[in-house]
Amino acid sequence: MIVLYVLEGCPFCEKAMKMMNENKIKFEKIIVPNKDDIKTIYKKKMNMKSFPMIFIEVGNNKYSKIGGCSDLELYLEKCKELSKSELKIDNIYAVYKAFNSN
C-alpha cells in the first residue's frame, strides 16, 4: 500500500495522484488541512519539507518514506524498466528496497 499525504489545491499533490491513477496503482489519500500550523506539525512528524508526502508499506503496517512527487516519478520510471507490463506495488517495493539497501 502507498499512502499520500496531500494538500487540496497543491499542484504537486495533484500530479502525484494523477501518476498513481494513470499507472493503476492503488493508494490511500490523506488530506492535510491547508493551515500553516497543521502543515508544520505534519512536516515535523514525517521529517519532510513539502507536500505531497509519499510513503510505502514495508511490512506489518510499517511505512517508509518514498519522498515527494519527483521521487515518486523516479520510482515509477524504474518500475517501468523492471516490467513492461502493468505496474504493481511489488515492483515499487522492489525499487524502494534497491534504492535504500545501502
C-alpha positions, 0 to 999 in steps of 0.5 A: 500500500502507498499512502499520500499525504496531500494538500487540496489545491497543491499542484504537486499533490495533484500530479502525484495522484494523477501518476498513481491513477494513470499507472493503476496503482492503488493508494490511500489519500490523506488530506492535510488541512491547508493551515500553516500550523497543521502543515508544520506539525505534519512536516515535523512528524514525517521529517519532510519539507513539502507536500505531497508526502509519499510513503510505502508499506514495508511490512506489518503496517510499517511505512517508509518514506518514498519522498515527494512527487519527483521521487515518486516519478523516479520510482515509477520510471524504474518500475517501468524498466523492471516490467513492461507490463502493468505496474504493481506495488511489488515492483515499487517495493522492489525499487524502494528496497534497491534504492535504500539497501545501502 
